[in-house]
């Protein structure tokens, strides 16, 4: 049995699911999710129920059975392994663990953790039909145009002192450079703007034409709409990372920031899939 601890925002939840699912498939064992963190009145909500996946929840007894078994990758293993992610870089040794019980704690922000089972992960993370129906008009508009999703993340990146110091809001220069790069080969692009602070975006992002501000949707509806755009300009946010990764266009161009974190020691190259472009 593998238990994956699910916490934080939707994008991080998807990474936490993806590594657990990948390891469960590799070892042919069951996956259960620890969602106890969402009982602690945090402002984030458990969001994986928006996808067409079968969820099994770990009981408190199953979760507690891993206490006292916290190890790193170089110490002798117990039968029960409580694996805490190394924060900075992808660690391939986790794929070499034998088929014992695993408890996974961390964020696991790299597609390298689940690349071997990409087909299965994409199938699991298919959006429920009700979500698609809710935004059918916007869906048609995006699919019938040469669409680019552009995500500007502000919120706690701007307002929370600790998060603002570590993550930070990307500069407008980054977005202008990304737009310029895409327009060099195609002048017919339509930019669909997604943000958690659209008022600020409308007053500060200076694009004169071919722009649609996507408003009035839920978080999961925005994620779906991002995923059906032909190309993506993402923020330093796992939310728009997944919007781009779920984009099934084989010719897509995805542009992401060169530095994921404002606090540079945290930066890791492994968060960038090999085909994506990094830009200042």
N, C-alpha and C positions, 0 to 999 in steps of 0.2 A: 504494500500500500504506500502511496505517496500522498502527503498532505502539503498543500501550498497555502501559505498565509496570504490572504487577500486584504489589501489596505490601500489607502490614499485615493487618488482620483481614478477616473475610468481608464485612462491610458496605462497607468501603472498596473491596474487590476488585470488588464489584458496581457501585459508582459508576464505577470505572476501566474496567470492561467496557462499561458503558452509554454513556459518552461515545464510546469507540472504535467501538462498534457503530453508534451514531447517525451519526457522521461517515462511516463506511464506507458506510452506506446513502445518505447525502446525496450523496457523491461517486462512488458506484457502484464502489467498489474493495474490495480484500480487507482483512480485519482479522486481525492476528496479535498474540499476547500474549507479552510478555516476562516470564517467570516466574523469571528468573535469581536474583532476590532470595531465593527460597525455598531456594536451594542454600547459603545462608550461615548455616545453623544457627539461623535466627531461630525464636522460639517459635510464631509463627503458621504455619498450613499453607495451602497453596493449596486453595481450596474450591469453585471454580467447576465442578468436575466433578460436583457434586451436582445440576446443572440439565441440562435437555434442550437443550443448545446444542452446536453444532459448533465445536470449538476448534482453531485452527491456532496452533502455537507458532513464535515468531520464533527464528531461529538466532543464534548468537553473532556470525557474520559480518554478518548483517542488522542486529543491534543496534549493533555497533561502527561500522557505516558512518555512523551519525548523529553520532558524536563529532566535536566541532569545529563543529557546526552549531547550537549552542544560541543561541536568539534570544528577544527579547520581541516583543510585538505591534506595536511601532512602528518596528522596524528593517527595512531591506530584506531580502526573503526570498531564501534560497538555494533550489535545487530540493529539497534535503532540509531539512526543518524539524524541529528538536528543540524542542518547545514545553514550557516549564516553567510550570505553573499559577501565576497570581497568587493568593496564599493567601487574600486577604480577601473577595473578592466575585466573583460570576458575571461573566464577560466575554463579551459576545455576539459580539465580533469574531472569535472562533475559528470561528464558522460561516461566515465570509466568506472563509476561506482557499481558495485555488485547489486544484485536484486534483493536488497533488504528494505526495511521500512525507512522512508525518508521524510523529514519535515523540512520544508524550504522556507526560509525567511529572507526577504530582500526585495530588490526591484528588478534585477535581471534584464537590464535595458540593452539588449542586443538580439538581433535576429539570428545570430550564430547559435543561440541556445536551442532554437527550434527549427532551424533551416532544413534539417533532414526530414521533417514532417510538415513542411509548408502546406502541402495539399490538404492534409487533415485539419490543420489550424485554420486555414481559410474557410473550409467547410463549416467548422464549429462556429466561427465568428461571422456567419451569415446573419444579416439583420432580419428580425421578424417582419412578416408581411404587413402588420399593422403600422409599423414605423414608416415603411415605404409608402403606404397608402396616404398617410397624413401629409406627405410633402410631394405628392404626385405632380402638382403643377410646377414646382421648382425643379423637380427631377427632369421633367420634359425640357424645360428651359436650358438646363445644364447639358443634357445629353444631345440636344440639337444645336449646340454651339461649340466653338473651339475654346473650351473652358479651362480656366486655371483657378484652383482654390488658393487663396492667400489668407493665412491665419495670423492674426495679431493677438498675442496673449498678454494681458495686463493683469487685472485682478490682484491676487496676492503677490504676483511678481513685482507689482508696483507698490502695494499698500502695506505688506507685511515686512517689517524691518529685516528679519533673518532671511526670509526667502528672497527678498529684493537684493540682499548682499550676495547670496550664493548663486541665484539664477539670473535675475535682472531682466529688464525688458529690452528687447532687441532695438537697435537704432532704426530709424526710418531709412537711413542710407543703405542698410542691408536689403530692405524691400525694394528700394529704387534700383539697386544694382541687379537684383534678381529679375525684376521686370524688364530692365534694359537687356539683360542676357537673353531672355526668351523672345523679346521683340526683334532681336537682330536677325532671327530666322523666320519669324512669322508675325505679321502686323495685324492679323485678323483675330487676335486673342481677346477673349472676354474674361475679365477678372471678377471672380465671385469672392467677396470679402467676408470673412468670418472673424468674430471677435467677442470677447466678454466685456468689452467697453466700446460699443459702437459709437457712442456720442463722441468720445475722444478721437476715434478713427476718422469720423466724418469731418472733424475740425482740423485734422492734422495731416492725414494722408492725401497728398495732392495728386490725384489722377483725374484728368479732365474728361475722359471718354472711355467707353467699353467697360463700365464698372457696374456691378450689382452688389448692393449691401444685403447680406442674407440675415434677416431678422425674424423674430417671433417664433423661433423653433426651440425645441428642447435640445439638450446636449447631444443625445443619441441621434436625433434627426440631423443635426449639423454634421455629425461624424459620417453618417450615411451619405449626405450630399457631398462632402469632401471626397469621399471614396469613389464617386462616379465622375468627378472632374477628370479631364484628359491629362492634366499636368498639375503639379502641386508646389507651392511655396510654403514651407512650414515654419513655425516658430520653434523656439527651443522648448518644446512642449511634447510630451508623449501622446497627448491627445491628437495633435495634427500629424505626428509621426505615424500613428496608426491609420489616420485618414489617407495618408499617402501610401502606406504599405498595403492597405486593402484595395487600393486602386488596381484594377486588373488590366489596365491598358498596357500592352506589352511595349509600346513605344513611348511611354510616359517619360517626362523629365521631372525629376524631383530635386528641388533646391532646398538646402538646409544650411543653418548658420555654421560657420567654421568652428566657433566655440559654443558648446552647449551651455556651459556655465560661465557666469560673470567671474566667479571665483575660480581662476584658471587651474589650480591644482586638482580640482574635481574632474576636469575634462578628460574624456576617454574617447579614443577613436572608434571603439567597437560599437558605438551607438549608430554609426552611419553605415547602412548597407552599401556594398561596394559600388553599385551603379549610380548612387545619388551624388549630386554635385554639392560641394561645400563652398560657401561664399561669405565674404566679410560684409 
